[in-house]
Amino acid sequence: GMGADAVVPYLIFESAISDAKGAPEDPLERLKNTFKALRSGIEKCISTMGIHELRGYGRLCASIGLSTPVASALGVSNYAGSERGGLKWDDLDADTALRAQVFNSAGRGDLSRVNHFYPKIWKAAAKLGKQESDWQTYETHVDNTVKSTPVTMRHIIGVREVENTLKINPKDVDLGITSHTLPFMIASMSFGSQGEIAYRAYAEAAFRLNMISLNGEGGEIPDILGKYPFNRGIQIASGRFGITAETINSTNLIEIKVGQGAKPGEGGHLPARKVTAKVAAARHAQPGVDLISPSNNHDIYSIEDLAQFIEELKTINPKARVAVKVPVVPGIGIIAIGIAKADADIIYLTGFDGGTGAARMHSLRYVGLPAEISIVEAHRALSESGLRSKVEIWADGGVRTASDVVKLMCLGANRIGFATLPMVAIGCTICRDCQSGTCHTGITTQIETVEQAHSMGIKHFAPREFEEATQALVHVFSGLGEGVREIVGGLGFEHAQDIVGRSDLLMQISHHDRIDLEEMLVPVDDYLLKKPIPVALPVNEMAEIDRGPLHRPRNHLTTVISNLVMESFTSYPQDVILFEDDKVTPVDRALGTHLTGALTRFRRNWTWRPGHGGVGGSRETWRQPDDLDEAHSVPTTALRFFSSSIPGNGLGAYNADPVHILVEGGAQDGVAKGISGGRVVIVKGYNHDGKLIDGSVGKSLAYGGTGGIVIVQGNADSRACIRLSGADVVIGGEIQKPLNDSLGFIGARANIKGFLCEYMTAGRVIVLGDPGPWICAGMTGGVLYLRLQPHLNFDQTAIQNRLARGAKVLIQEVGENDLKNLRELLTIYADELKRNYQAEEAQKVLGLLVDWKNTFVRIVPLGQQEDQRFATE
């Protein structure tokens, strides 16, 4: 990571080929094992950060606490180091000498150990939750532990005693922000990683305390949907588990998880044994199937993609505020500006020193940066660019006390997140065995009863009780609030939000020789005064700049359609509504999405106010009749876009019953992503010469779809049907000439450009052409049907060549049950072609059923994909 082309770890090689006494023993075999371990370790580490080639590794390295000369020599982004404070060359020499001494000494040798903090304080936190002690006792215990074992930057930061300050009575201090009483949130923990009692307790406690909790990427338990719209956030992550129009509209807070502080760059794996019927229902998956999340969101590869994603979410649910959760990396300030400009309401910075007990150890120790660094960087960058007032900054990462909260707020955060502390409050004993699914306190397991635990060989098992767990959380966060009020009042502030960004209230109190926090604690106003003054054009010159013509907003048409349909059927009862348009262009994004959201809220009678306390969100755009009937039934709605229309990104995103969308032409990226019902159909359109053309779509077709039908007559770009969870898809693009795989670059000539059915868990897919390379990676459920065409060189050998290297699937002959699937889906496809005046093509499609056994093969998962003993979610 420092620029070397190769490394010679001679000490490792020497140790590998010698025993403790120095006598060689199977040196070749030892070296082979050593190389294998080193290779596996390097691959694991760089894959964690989404790196496909080793040469990309150096760009992401950073350091904390190097002196300026050392950091300059290594060429890394360095934080909290200077000429006088930080690791110096002499320190490195001394460390090298110590390592040599330890290596040459008898015995195993131990240079250092990791200081785990929570094992020293969990009992005190548990007592606070049980009301066996008060918050002062807990705070004092943690403070004493911090003094003896500081493990984070904030542990060597103190709050200044401000002279001549009029202290405020803690009871008069307002901790509120927007509509919430406390500036805290219980960070995302999914149903599946958490047991049901713990999961429900987090939501209920946040409601009683009037703060925020987030649900994690495991979907939502059905009876919780819409129960806590102002206090419960819905997370959308790379796996899109359980994300439907209904889920998104059940809340006024949506969190996009780009990454997690405990494991930046990684997805997750919920093993099949933890996917019970309840978990599967929430995630719209099948019980007993491995659920694997991709390492990244496959519709977000740039800030522009993120802006499009946020726009789609605010289209399906205009009432919602959107948070973007990102791990801390070098350059986080610029990233924060991009997120704000992408129209996010909240930037959620997640530090590396928090984390789940299921994260891999190398991620917990070595990947990511502390939240303190990101808060300062983001607060400064946003302030400098004039965007700070536009967004809230949230932060988490090993936060445990009221003192921690105040310090992070002084650095620039508006709200602070907690995850481990809530678990400890309801009984977690920090046994660090979350990944096993056999948690003896019933918090991170799907085991619900003592009898069930005993049958699995767990001798000691104490399941949680809902009301007791909820009250414990209420006690802990109420105590935390008292602590924050006392500190804020002592600083002379009536409103906690007034200390946000007041880093002048902080000072470094120890370890000055090893780390220098002076620059980090400079207040933002003083920091900006040191920056070069930007050159601004005079107002009269700016007025003369040609800014070009004004254009309608990109999602304007989707709102117009929604308003017309909603006002039409609520004014005049109808069974079917048809909307048609022949002037659609790529500017018209997320068509049908606004309507699906409006119909969902109407049907569920979700009429609460937008945003949080008047901050963020928008009201319904359609005019409701005064005499609107209480019955909230909705008619079948058909949207038809013809004359070779090419809608923009997000066509039919999050589509649901009863919306049917037909496009005669083509579509761009993200067609039918998150579909849960209804139908989205793309067929060829007639051009000005009366010729049928196109019928193709862009990337990420039906990403995360849980239901409904998607039909594409033409081709699809990469990652079609990624994370499919129950939807049915037919892709009709056909091979036009004999394949020649020896040319390489299979995707360039394929009908689908790669990664088809990646991480698929349920659903049915038919592909009538070349599926492209790297198919079925991580596929754990559902079925893919491929059409054999030996005369075009597309046979079982060609299919085998297209499977991803790690795909654990079988290519099988089709049977009677498969005939039912093929007949149903191909008949639907043929019917759509007939409606498009393509009777000959429709007959050709139905003709494929004549010799179905020799025409199709099916691809299904081999079985469980990963080691069932461990989870990473």
N, C-alpha and C positions, 0 to 999 in steps of 0.2 A: 503493500500500500504506500510505501515511501518512494517508489520509483525504481527499485531494483528489478532487473530482468530475470534474475534467478537468485536463489538462496541456497547456501551450503550449510545445513544444520549438522555440522560434523560431530557435535557433542551428542546429538540424538543418535546418529549412526554408530558412534563409538559405544554408547550405552546399549544399543540394540544387539550388537554382535558379541558383546561380552557379558558374562555373568558378574555377580558381585565381586568375585575374586579376580576377575580379569581373564579367565580362561575362555577361549572361544567355544561356542556350542551352537551348531546348526546356523552358522552366520548367514548363509544365503536365504534360508527360510525366514530368519528374523528380519533381514533387510526387506524381503518381500512384504511381510506383515506391516513393517514400519511405513513403507511407501504407500501401502493400501490405506493405512490409518490416516496418514498425512493428506492423501488425495481426498478421502471421504470428508475429512474435517474441513479442508479448504472449500470443497464443493458445497458442503452444508452451510458454511458461513457466507459465501458469496451469493448463494441462492436465496438466503434469508433477505438479502437486500435487493433481490430482483436482478442480479447480474448474471448474464449468460456467458460472458467471456472474462477470463482472469484479468485482462488488460484494463477492464473497466473498474477494477477494485479501488485503485488509488484515489479516484475522484471523490470518494465518499468518506475518506479517513479524516478524523479530527482529533483534537487533543484538548485536555483540560489541565491547566497548571504547569505548562512548560515555560521555562524562562524564555525571554525573547530570542537570545542567540540559538538555543536548541530548536525552538519552533521554526526559526528562519532557515536553519540548516536542513531540517526535515521537510520543509515546504508544506506544512499542513495548516488548516484552519485551527487556531489556538484560542482558547478562552481562559480568562482568569490567570494570566501569566504576565510577567513584566521583567524588567532588568533586575529588580530587587526581589521579586517574589515568584517562585516556581522552581521546577526541577532544573538543575544546572549540570554542566559537564562533570564537575567534581562529584555530584551526587550519583551520576551514572557510573563513574569509576568505582566509587565505594560500593555500589550495588553489585557491580560485576565481581569485585573481589569477594563479597559476601556469598554470591552464588557459587563461585569456584570453591570456596571453603566448605560450603554445605555439600556440594557435589562430591568432593574428595573425602568427606567425613564418613565414618561408619554409620550404618543405619539408613533409613529411608530419606531423612532430611525433610524439613518443612520450612519454607521461606516465610510464608504468611498464610493467613486464613481469612475467609470472607466473614465480615462481621454482620450477622443477621440481627436486625433490630427488633422485629416484632416478637420473637421468642422472649425478649426481655420485658415486653410491656403488655402482652395479650391478656394476662390475668387481670391487670389493672383496668384494661378496657372492658373486660367481661364484668368486672365488679361494678363499673359505671353503668353498664347496660342493665344490670340486675338491681340497681339503686342501692347497692351495698356500700357505695362511696359516692362522693360528689366530684364535680369536675375539677375543683382545685386540687384534690388529692391525686387525681389522674394526671393533671398537667404537671404537678410537682414531680411525680414519679418519672414521667417522660423527660422532663427537663434535666433531672439528675442523671438519667441514662445518657442523654445527649452530651452532657459535659464529659462523661467518661468515655463515650463511644460515638463521636460525631461521624455520620456516614453520608451526609448530604451537604450541599453548599449552604443551605439555610441554617444548618446546625452551627455554623461559625459566623452567622449574622445575628446581631442583636438589634433591639428596638431602642432608639435614643431616648434618653430622658430629656424632654424639652423644658427648659427653664421658663418660669413665669407663665406657664400655660394654665388656663382655667379648665380644670378637669370637669368632665360631664358625668353626671350620675349614670351608671350603666343602664339603669331602667329607662333612661331617656334617649338611649342610643338606638337609632333606626338602622337595622341591618337589611332592610328591604331593597329589592331591585325588581323593576317592572311590577308585576302583580304578586311577586313571591315575597314571603316574610323573611326567608333565610337565603344567603348567597351561596348555598351549598347544593351539590347534586350527588346522587348515588350513581356512579358511573355504570356504563353498560355491562351487564352480566346476563348472558342468554339463558333461556329456559332450555335445559339440556346440559349446559355446563353447571347450572344451579338446579337444585331440587325445587319442587313446586312450592313448598311452604316458604322457603327462603325467597324465592322469586316473587311470590305474591306479597310477602312482608315488605320488601323494598318499595313496591308501588304504593301500598297502603300507608306506610309510614311517611313517605314523601307527601302524600295527600293530606294527612293529619297535620304535618308540620308546615304545609304550604311551601314546599321547596320542589325540586325536580328530581326524578329518577328516570333512567333510560333502560330500555329493555334488552339491549344486546341484539345480535343478528340471528336469533332463533325464532323469529316470528313472534306472535302474541297469542296467549291463551284466549280462546274465543270470548269468554264472558268478561274479560278485561277490556276488550275493544270498546272505545268510547266512554269508559267509566271514569277515566282521569284525564280529560282532554287538556287541562292546563298544567298538570303535574307529571305526566308520563310522556316521555319521548320515545319515538320509534326509530331504531337504528337500521340503516340500509348499508350493508357491507357487500363484499365481493360475492358472497354466496347467494344473496337475495332470498334467503330462506323466509318463506311466509309473507313476502312482500306483494300485496295486491292493492287494488284501488281502495278496498275497504280498510285494510291496515293503515295505509297512508292517510286516509281521511279521518281516522279515529282519534287524531291528536292535533294539537297546534304546534308541535315541535318534531321536526325530522332531523335526524343526525346521519350525515354521510360519513362512514368510516373509511378514510383513505388508508390509515394505519393505526397501530396501537403501540403505545410506548414500551410495553413489555416485550413486544416481538415485531418491531418495524419490518415491513417487507414480507411478512409471513401471512398466510391464510390460517385456516384452522382445520381440525379433524375431530369430528364427534364420532367415536366408534359405534358400530352397529349395536353393541350390547347396551349402550346408553340411549338408543333411539327407541324408546317405548312408544306405545300407541298414543299417549298424550303428547309426547315430544314430536312425534311424526305429524300429528294433527296440526300443531302450531306451526310447524315448518313446511306443511304441505308436501310431506314426503311419505315414504313407505316405512313401517316399523321394521327394525332389524336390519337396516341398510346403512352402511358407512356414509356419512355426510361430510364432504370435503369442500372447503372454501378455497377459491383461487387465491394466489398471493396478491393479486391486485384487481381492481375493478376494470373489467375489460371494455367499459365504455368511457373510461377516463384516462387519457394518455397525455393530456395537456390542460392548461388553465382554460383554454377555449372549450374543451370537452366538459370540464367541470361546470363552466357557465351554462352550457347546454343542459346538463343534468339537473342543475339547480332550477333552471327555467322550466323543465319538464315537471319537476316536483311541485313548483309553485303554480303550475297549470292544472295538475290533477287535484291539488289542494291549495287554493289561494289563501286560505286562512293560516297556513303554517309559516312558522319561522324555520329557517334551515341553518343547521350547524354543520361545519366541516371539521372532522377530527383528524388531525395529522400528527405523526410522531415528530420529534425534534431532530433536525438535521442541520448541517451548515447551510447558511443562506435562508433560514426560516423567515427572516424579515421580509425578503422579496417574495417568498411564497405567500406570506400573510397578505401582502398587498394584492397579489393575484387573486386570492380567495375573496377578499373584500370587493375587488372589481368584478368578480364573477357573480356578485349579488348575493353572497351569503350574509346572513344576519349575525352569525356567531362563528368565531374561529376558536376551535378547541385544541389546545396544545397539550399533548400527552407525553410526560417525561419518562425516561427509561427506568427510573428508580422506583416506580410502582410496579404493579404487574400481577398477572394471574399465576397461581401455583401450577398451572398446566403449561406455561411457556417453557421452551427449551433453555437449558442453563446458559449456553453461550449467548443467547439473545438477552437474557436477564442481566448478564454481567458486562457484555462488551458492545452491544448494539444500541444506538440511540444516545441522546444527550439529556442532561437534567432539564426539568421544566423551567427552572430559574433563568437559564440562558435564553430559552425561547421567549419567555414573557418579556424580558428586556428588549430583545431584538425586535419582536413583533410590535410592541408598544411604541418603540422609537420609529420604526419604519412607517407604521400607520400614521403616527403623529406628523412625521415629516411630509407625508404625501397627502395630508388633509383628510384621511379616511378614518381616523380613530373614533370619531363620534358616530360613525356609520355602523360599527359592529361592537359586539361584546367580545371580550377575550375570556375564555374559560381555560382552566389548567388543572392537571392532576399529576400524580407521580409520587407515591409514598407519603402523602399528607396524613398527619396523625393528630395534630393538636390545633388549638385556637391560635397559638403563636405562629405555627406554620401558615395558617390561613392569612393572618395579618401581614406576614412577610411577603407572601406571594401577591397579595393585593397591593401592597406598597410598591412592588416591582412593576405592576401594571395589569393584573388580572381582575376581572369583575366577579367571577364565580369560581369556586374551587370544588373539584371532584374528589370523591372517595370511593374505593372499592374494597380494599382489604379491611379497612376499619369497620364497615357495616357487617362484613362476614364475622369478624372477631366479636362484634357486639352481640351477635345472635348465637355465638357458641364455638366459632372456629378456634382450634387450638394450635394452628400453624404447624401442622404435622408435615406439610409440604408433600402431600400425596394426592392432590386434587386430580392429577391426570389419571389415577387408577380407577376412579369411579366407585371406590369403596369407602368414602369418607365416613368415619365412625360417628360424626355428629349429624349426618343426614343433610349437610348443606350442599355439597358438590356431588351428589349422587342421585340416581333415580330410584334407589331403594327406599321404600316408604315405611316398612314395618320391621319390628324386631324379628318376627318369624322369617320374613324374607331374607333378612341379613344373616340369620343363623343358618338358613339353608344354603347360603353362599360361603359359609365358613368364617363369617365375621363374628367374633365372640362378643365384642363390646360395641353396641350400637344404640345411640340415643337420638331418636328422631325429633325434629323441631315441632313446636306447637305454634300455630299461626299468631294468636293474640299475644302470646308471650314474646315471640320474636319481634312482632311489630312494636310492642311497648319498649323492648330493649333498644330498638333503633330510635324511637322517640326520645328516650332518656339520654342516649349518647349525643344525638344531634342538638337536643335542647341544651345540654351541658356545654357542648361546643359553642353554641350561640351565646350562652352566658359569658364564656371565656372571651370571645371576640368582642362582645359589648364592653367588657371591663377594660380590655387593652385599648380599644378605639376611644372609649370615654376618657381613659387616662392620657391619651394624646390630645384631648381637647376637641374631638369631633363628634357632632351629633348624628352624622350620617356616614355609615361605613363606606359608601361609594366615594366619599370625598377623599379617602386615603389612597384611592387607585392611582398608581403612578408616582406616589410621593416617596421615592427611594431616598430622599434626603432624610427621612425618618429612620433610616437603617444605617448600620455601621458594621464593619468587620471586627470581630472580637477575639479571634485567635488564629493560629496557623499562618501568620503573616509571611513566614519564610518559605512556605510551601505553596501558597496560593495568594493571588492578589486580586481582590474584588473591588478595588477603588474605582476603576473605570466603569464597571457594571453598575455601581451604585450612584453614578452621576445622574441627577434628575433630567428628564427629557428636555426641558427648556434650556438648561445649561449645555446639554449635549448638542442641541441644534444650533446654539450660538457659536459653537466651535466649527460647525460645518461651513463650507464655502457658500456664499450667498448666491443663489441661482439668478441668472440674468432673465428678467421678464420683459416682454414687449410692452411698450406704452399702450394704454387702452385704445387710443385712436388707431394705432397700427393693427391691433388685434381685431378691431371691428372690420378692417378691410380684408381680412383673410377669407378666402372663398372656401366655405365649408361644404359646398355641394348641396344638392336638393335634399329635402326631408323625405323620409320613407315611412310607411306604416310599420308598426312593430312586428317582429318575426312571428309572434304567436297571436296575432290579431284575429285571423280567420277562425282559429279554433274557438276563441271566445265568442265571436259572432254566431257561429253554428250553435254553440251551447245555449246562448241567450234565445235564439230563434226557436229551438226545439223545446226548451223548458217553458217558455211563455206560450207556445202553441198548445202543448198538451195539457197544461194547467188551466188554460182558458177554454179549450174545447176538447172534451174527452175523445180520444182516438186510440185505436188498437195498433196502428202502424203509422210511423212518420218517416217520410223519405226526404232527404236533403240531397241536392245535386249541384255540382259546380264543374265547369269545364275550363276554368282559368287558374287552376292551382299551379304554383311554382315552388321551387326549393325554399323560398322565403317563408312559406307556410309550414311551420313546424308543429309537431305534436297535435296533428289534426285528430279530432275525436277524443283527445285526452281530457280537455276541459269539460266536455259533455259527460264523460264517464264519471268524473269526480262529482259534478253537480247532481247527476242521477243517483249516485251512491249516497250522498249526504241527504238528498230528498227522501229516498227510500227508507233510510235509517232514522230520519227525523233528527239529524245532528245539526242543530240550529244555534249552537253556542257562538259567542263572540270570537272574532279573529284575534290572533296574536296573543300577547301576554300583557294585560293591563293597558291596552291601547298602543302597545309597541309592536310593530310588525304585523304582517298578515293583511289581507284585504277581504272586504265583505263580498257577499254574493253579487254577481253582476246582472242577474236577470230580475225582472220585476214580478214579484209574486202577487197574484190577484188577492183582493181583500177577502173574498168569500171562498178561499181555497179549501177544498174538501180535506178532511183529516186522513182519509185513506191515501196512503202513499204508494200506490201502484204506478208502474211506469210502462209505457208502450214499447214495443219493438221499434228500434230506430235504425234506419239504414242510411249510410252516408255513401254516396257514389261520386267519384271524381273521374272524369273521362276526358276524351280528346288528348290522349297521350300525356296525361298529367304526371308530374314528378314531384310529389310532396317532399318537404324537407325532413330533417332528422326527427325521429320520435313518432312517426306515424302510428297511431293506435297504441301508444305507450300506456301500459296498465289498463288495457281494454277489459271490459267486463260485460256480462249480460245486462241489458238486451241490445247492445250496440253491435251492428254488423257494418264493416267498412269494406268497400270495393274500390280498388284503384285500377283503371285501365291505362297502363303506362309503365310506371316503375316507382321506386322509392329509395330514399337514402338510408343512412345508418339508423339502427335502433328500432326497426319496425317491430311492433308488438312486444317490446320488452315488458316483462312483468304482466303479461296477459293472464287473466284468471277466468275469462268467459267470453262469450260472443264469438265473433269471427272477423279475421282480417285477411283479405284476399287481394293478391297482386297478380293481374293477368296482363297480357300484352295489349297495347293500345294501337289504334289506327292513326297513322301519320297523315300528312296532307295528300299523300298519293294513294291513300286507302289501303296501305300495307300494314300488317300487324308487326309491331316491333317491341323490343325490350322485355318487360315483365320481370325485371331483376331487382334485387335489393342490395343494400349495403351491409355493413358489419353488424354483428351481434343480433342477428334475427332471433326473436323470441327469447332473449336473455332472461332466464329465471322464470319462464312462463309456467304457471301452475294449473291452467285449464284453458278451455276454448280451442279454437281451430285456426291454424295459420296456413295459408296456401300461397305458394309462389310459383308462377308458371316458368319463370326464367331461372337465372343463376343467383347465387348468394355469395357475398364476400365472406371474409374469415369469421370464425367463431359463431357460426350459426348454431342455434340450439344449445349454447353453453349454459350449463346449470339448469337445464330443462327439468321441471318438477311436476309434470302432469299434462301439459298441453300436447295437442296433436299437430304435427307439422308435415306438410307435403311440399317437397322442392322438386319441381318438374323439369328443370333445365337438363338437356340431353347431350350426350357425347355426339359430336358432329363428324369426327373422322377417327380412324384407328389410333389408339394411344401408342406412344413410344416412350416408355418410362426411362429408357437408357439415356435420354437427353437430359435427365435431371430436372430440377425445378418443376415438380409435378403440379404444384399449386397454380403455376402460371397458365396452365392449359385446362385446369379442372373446372367443374361447374360450381364447386364450393372451394374457397381459397385456402382452407386449412382449419384445423382444430374443431371439426364438427363434433357435436355431442360431448364436448369436454365437461367433465364433472356432472354429467346427467344423472338424475336420481329417479325419475319417473317420466312416463309419457310414451308416445309412439311417434316415430319419425320414418317417413318414406323418402328416399332419394332416388330419382330415376336416371341420374347421370353419374358423373365421376365425383365422389365425395371429397376428393382432395387429400392432402397429406395430414399426418399427425392426428388422426381421428380417435375418439373414444378414450382419451387420456383421463384417468380418474373417474370413469363411468362406473356408477355403482347400482344403477337401476334403469328401468325402462327398456325399450327395444328399438333397434335401428334396422330397417329393412333396406337392402340394396338390390338393385336390379342387375343381374348378370347379363353381360353382352360379350361373349367370347369372340364373336366375329369382329369386335372392335378392340380386342385385346383387354377387355375388362372382365377378368375371371377371378377365381378365388385367390390365385397367386397375386394378382394386382391389388386385391383388397388387403391381403396380408401385408403387402408393401406399404399400404397407406395407414396401417395401424400405428399409433404412437408407440415409441419404444417401451414405455412403462405401462401401456394399456393392459389391464387384466380382464380380457374379454374372450368370448368364444364365437367363432363363425359356425353357424349351424344351418341345417336344412329346415325349411319351414314345414309346419304341421297344420292340422285342422283349426286350431285356435288362431294361428297366424292368418289363415284364410279369412276368418271373420274380420280381423283387423284390416287386412288388405282390401277386402271388398267394401267395408264401411268407408275407409278413407279415400280410396280411389273413386268410389261412387260420388262422394261429396265433391271431389276435384272435378270429375266429369260434368257434374251438374253446373258447377260454376263456369266451366268452359262453354257449356250450351247457352247459358245466359248471356255469354259474351259473343254469341253467334259463331262459335267454333265447334260445330257439331262433329266435323270430321276428326278434329283433335280429341274430342270427348270419346268418340268411338274407339279411337286408337288406344286411349288410356284404359278403357274397359276391356279391350282385347288382351291386355297384359294378364288378365285373370284366367284366360283360357288354359294356359299351361303354367299356372302359378308355381307349381312345385319346382319346375326347371328354370323359372324366370327370376325368382327371388331367393335370397338367403337372409338370415337374420343374424344380428350381432347382439349378444346379451352379456352382462357382467359375469365373470367367472365365479365371483363370490365376494367375501370380505376383502377389502382392499388393503387394509393396514393392520398393524399389530393391535389386537384388541385389548391389550393390557394398558395402553396409554392413549390419552387424549391431548390435543394441543389447544382446545377451546375451553 
